[in-house]
């Protein structure tokens, strides 16, 4: 097995992992979240026909408030699932890559040079995973509810769970990523979900 074969195995594993992540995303996004409630309480039955004070500023009944609450909860669950699914896909890809390199190390027909490369790649992947974990935890200490980080060669994509990205938070995230992952600021891409 030569170095080209190792690199082609890497590409194949990366492609498979990427397909798994995309398939998981499409599987999740194709689900319909439908919640309906047809249960009427005794108080609602007893109050049928009673007069209600209505403000012209806020014309929202209890059912509308419930629907808004359900929609908000569904959107929050979707965001939570995005971060959990993304982390799972990323970690699965790294595990598969490490397993592939480990198989090379265990193969008796592989040269010592190839085993050295495989060992270096395993170390590189483990260091990247550790750096990602440290960065995600440090970013969460800055008031971010959830975060997922993807590393692609020198490019680092950071997706944070927040409604609005403020300049001071962006600067703090860039500082953490730059320091912990030895990354250039121009290679750090931050977005919110």
The 8 nearest C-alpha neighbors of each residue, nearest first, counted from 0:
[[1, 4, 109, 2, 5, 108, 110, 113],
 [0, 2, 4, 3, 5, 113, 109, 110],
 [1, 3, 5, 4, 6, 113, 0, 116],
 [4, 2, 6, 5, 1, 7, 0, 8],
 [3, 5, 7, 1, 2, 6, 0, 8],
 [6, 4, 2, 8, 3, 7, 9, 1],
 [7, 5, 9, 3, 8, 4, 10, 2],
 [6, 8, 10, 4, 9, 5, 3, 11],
 [9, 7, 11, 5, 6, 10, 12, 4],
 [10, 8, 6, 12, 7, 11, 13, 5],
 [9, 11, 7, 13, 8, 12, 14, 6],
 [10, 12, 8, 14, 13, 9, 7, 15],
 [13, 11, 15, 9, 14, 10, 8, 16],
 [12, 14, 10, 16, 11, 15, 17, 9],
 [15, 13, 17, 11, 12, 16, 10, 18],
 [16, 14, 18, 12, 17, 13, 11, 19],
 [15, 17, 92, 19, 13, 18, 14, 12],
 [16, 18, 14, 20, 19, 15, 13, 21],
 [17, 19, 15, 21, 16, 20, 22, 14],
 [20, 18, 22, 16, 17, 21, 23, 15],
 [19, 21, 23, 17, 88, 18, 22, 24],
 [20, 22, 24, 18, 23, 19, 25, 17],
 [23, 21, 19, 25, 24, 20, 18, 26],
 [24, 22, 26, 20, 21, 25, 19, 27],
 [23, 25, 21, 27, 26, 22, 28, 20],
 [26, 24, 28, 22, 27, 23, 29, 21],
 [27, 25, 23, 24, 29, 28, 22, 30],
 [26, 28, 24, 25, 29, 30, 23, 80],
 [27, 29, 25, 30, 26, 24, 31, 23],
 [30, 28, 26, 27, 25, 31, 24, 32],
 [31, 29, 28, 27, 32, 26, 25, 33],
 [32, 30, 33, 29, 28, 27, 34, 73],
 [31, 33, 30, 34, 73, 70, 29, 77],
 [34, 32, 31, 35, 73, 69, 30, 70],
 [33, 35, 32, 36, 69, 66, 70, 73],
 [36, 34, 37, 33, 66, 38, 69, 65],
 [35, 37, 38, 34, 39, 62, 65, 66],
 [36, 38, 39, 35, 40, 34, 62, 65],
 [39, 37, 36, 40, 35, 41, 43, 44],
 [40, 38, 43, 37, 41, 44, 42, 36],
 [39, 41, 43, 42, 38, 44, 45, 37],
 [40, 42, 44, 43, 45, 39, 46, 38],
 [43, 41, 45, 40, 44, 46, 39, 47],
 [42, 44, 46, 40, 45, 41, 39, 47],
 [45, 43, 41, 42, 47, 46, 40, 39],
 [46, 44, 42, 43, 47, 41, 48, 49],
 [45, 47, 43, 49, 44, 42, 48, 41],
 [48, 46, 44, 49, 45, 43, 50, 42],
 [47, 49, 46, 50, 45, 51, 44, 43],
 [50, 48, 46, 47, 51, 45, 43, 52],
 [49, 51, 48, 52, 46, 47, 53, 45],
 [52, 50, 53, 49, 48, 46, 54, 47],
 [51, 53, 54, 50, 55, 49, 58, 57],
 [54, 52, 51, 55, 58, 57, 56, 59],
 [53, 55, 56, 57, 58, 52, 59, 51],
 [54, 56, 57, 58, 53, 59, 52, 60],
 [57, 55, 54, 58, 53, 59, 52, 60],
 [58, 56, 54, 55, 59, 53, 60, 52],
 [59, 57, 55, 56, 54, 60, 53, 63],
 [60, 58, 57, 63, 61, 64, 62, 53],
 [59, 61, 63, 62, 64, 58, 65, 57],
 [60, 62, 64, 63, 65, 59, 66, 67],
 [63, 61, 65, 64, 60, 66, 59, 67],
 [62, 64, 66, 65, 60, 61, 59, 67],
 [63, 65, 67, 61, 62, 66, 68, 60],
 [66, 64, 62, 68, 63, 67, 69, 61],
 [65, 67, 63, 69, 68, 64, 70, 62],
 [68, 66, 64, 70, 65, 69, 71, 63],
 [67, 69, 65, 71, 66, 70, 64, 72],
 [70, 68, 72, 66, 71, 67, 73, 65],
 [71, 69, 73, 67, 72, 68, 66, 74],
 [70, 72, 68, 74, 69, 73, 67, 75],
 [73, 71, 69, 75, 70, 74, 76, 68],
 [72, 74, 76, 70, 75, 71, 69, 77],
 [75, 73, 77, 71, 76, 72, 70, 78],
 [74, 76, 72, 78, 77, 73, 79, 71],
 [77, 75, 79, 73, 78, 74, 80, 72],
 [76, 78, 74, 80, 75, 79, 81, 73],
 [79, 77, 81, 75, 80, 76, 74, 82],
 [80, 78, 76, 82, 81, 77, 75, 83],
 [79, 81, 77, 83, 78, 82, 84, 76],
 [82, 80, 78, 84, 79, 83, 85, 77],
 [81, 83, 85, 79, 80, 84, 86, 147],
 [82, 84, 80, 86, 85, 81, 87, 79],
 [85, 83, 87, 81, 86, 82, 80, 88],
 [84, 86, 82, 88, 87, 83, 81, 89],
 [85, 87, 89, 83, 88, 84, 90, 82],
 [86, 88, 84, 90, 85, 89, 91, 83],
 [89, 87, 91, 85, 20, 86, 90, 84],
 [88, 90, 86, 92, 91, 87, 85, 93],
 [89, 91, 93, 87, 92, 88, 86, 94],
 [92, 90, 94, 88, 93, 89, 87, 95],
 [91, 93, 16, 95, 89, 90, 94, 88],
 [94, 92, 96, 90, 91, 95, 97, 89],
 [95, 93, 91, 97, 96, 92, 98, 90],
 [94, 96, 98, 92, 97, 93, 91, 99],
 [95, 97, 93, 99, 98, 94, 92, 100],
 [96, 98, 94, 100, 99, 95, 121, 101],
 [99, 97, 101, 95, 96, 100, 94, 102],
 [98, 100, 96, 102, 97, 101, 95, 103],
 [101, 99, 103, 97, 117, 102, 98, 96],
 [100, 102, 98, 104, 103, 99, 97, 105],
 [103, 101, 105, 99, 100, 104, 98, 106],
 [104, 102, 100, 106, 101, 105, 99, 109],
 [103, 105, 101, 114, 102, 106, 100, 117],
 [104, 106, 102, 103, 101, 107, 109, 100],
 [107, 105, 103, 108, 104, 109, 102, 101],
 [106, 108, 109, 105, 104, 110, 103, 111],
 [109, 107, 106, 110, 0, 103, 105, 111],
 [110, 108, 107, 106, 0, 113, 103, 111],
 [109, 111, 113, 112, 114, 108, 0, 107],
 [110, 112, 114, 113, 115, 109, 116, 104],
 [113, 111, 115, 110, 114, 116, 109, 117],
 [112, 114, 116, 110, 115, 111, 117, 109],
 [115, 113, 111, 117, 104, 112, 116, 118],
 [114, 116, 112, 118, 113, 117, 111, 119],
 [115, 117, 113, 119, 114, 118, 120, 112],
 [118, 116, 114, 120, 100, 115, 119, 113],
 [119, 117, 115, 121, 116, 120, 114, 122],
 [118, 120, 116, 122, 117, 121, 123, 115],
 [119, 121, 123, 117, 122, 118, 124, 116],
 [122, 120, 118, 124, 123, 119, 97, 125],
 [121, 123, 119, 125, 120, 124, 126, 118],
 [122, 124, 120, 126, 121, 125, 119, 127],
 [125, 123, 127, 121, 126, 122, 120, 128],
 [126, 124, 128, 122, 127, 123, 129, 121],
 [125, 127, 129, 123, 124, 128, 122, 130],
 [128, 126, 124, 130, 125, 129, 131, 123],
 [129, 127, 125, 131, 126, 130, 124, 132],
 [128, 130, 126, 132, 131, 127, 125, 133],
 [131, 129, 127, 133, 132, 128, 180, 134],
 [132, 130, 128, 134, 129, 133, 135, 127],
 [131, 133, 129, 135, 130, 134, 128, 136],
 [132, 134, 130, 136, 131, 135, 137, 129],
 [135, 133, 137, 131, 136, 132, 138, 130],
 [134, 136, 138, 132, 137, 133, 131, 146],
 [137, 135, 139, 133, 134, 138, 132, 140],
 [138, 136, 134, 140, 139, 135, 133, 141],
 [137, 139, 135, 140, 141, 136, 134, 172],
 [140, 138, 143, 136, 141, 137, 142, 144],
 [139, 141, 137, 138, 142, 136, 143, 144],
 [142, 140, 139, 138, 143, 137, 168, 171],
 [143, 141, 140, 139, 144, 138, 168, 145],
 [142, 144, 139, 145, 141, 138, 160, 161],
 [145, 143, 160, 139, 142, 161, 146, 159],
 [146, 144, 160, 143, 159, 139, 147, 82],
 [145, 147, 159, 158, 160, 135, 148, 82],
 [146, 148, 158, 157, 82, 86, 159, 135],
 [149, 147, 157, 156, 131, 158, 150, 146],
 [148, 150, 156, 155, 157, 151, 147, 89],
 [151, 149, 155, 154, 152, 156, 148, 153],
 [150, 152, 154, 153, 155, 149, 156, 148],
 [151, 153, 154, 150, 155, 149, 186, 127],
 [154, 152, 151, 186, 155, 150, 182, 183],
 [153, 155, 186, 151, 152, 150, 187, 156],
 [156, 154, 150, 187, 149, 186, 188, 151],
 [157, 155, 188, 149, 148, 189, 187, 150],
 [156, 158, 148, 189, 147, 188, 190, 159],
 [159, 157, 190, 191, 147, 146, 189, 148],
 [160, 158, 146, 191, 145, 161, 192, 190],
 [161, 159, 145, 192, 191, 144, 146, 143],
 [162, 160, 163, 191, 159, 192, 143, 164],
 [161, 163, 164, 191, 160, 192, 159, 165],
 [162, 164, 161, 165, 191, 192, 160, 190],
 [165, 163, 166, 168, 169, 191, 161, 162],
 [164, 166, 168, 167, 163, 169, 170, 162],
 [165, 167, 169, 168, 170, 164, 171, 163],
 [166, 168, 170, 169, 165, 171, 164, 172],
 [169, 167, 171, 170, 165, 166, 172, 164],
 [170, 168, 166, 172, 167, 171, 173, 165],
 [169, 171, 173, 167, 168, 172, 174, 166],
 [170, 172, 168, 174, 173, 169, 167, 175],
 [173, 171, 175, 169, 174, 170, 168, 176],
 [174, 172, 170, 176, 171, 175, 177, 169],
 [173, 175, 171, 177, 172, 176, 178, 170],
 [174, 176, 172, 178, 173, 177, 179, 171],
 [177, 175, 173, 179, 178, 180, 174, 172],
 [178, 176, 182, 181, 174, 175, 180, 173],
 [177, 179, 175, 181, 176, 180, 174, 182],
 [180, 178, 176, 177, 181, 175, 130, 134],
 [179, 181, 182, 176, 177, 178, 130, 127],
 [182, 180, 177, 178, 179, 183, 176, 184],
 [183, 181, 177, 180, 184, 176, 186, 178],
 [182, 184, 186, 185, 177, 181, 187, 153],
 [183, 185, 187, 186, 182, 173, 177, 174],
 [186, 184, 183, 187, 188, 182, 154, 173],
 [187, 185, 154, 184, 183, 155, 188, 153],
 [188, 186, 155, 184, 185, 156, 154, 189],
 [189, 187, 156, 157, 155, 186, 190, 154],
 [188, 190, 157, 158, 156, 187, 191, 169],
 [191, 189, 158, 157, 159, 188, 192, 164],
 [192, 190, 159, 158, 160, 161, 164, 162],
 [191, 160, 159, 161, 158, 190, 78, 162]]
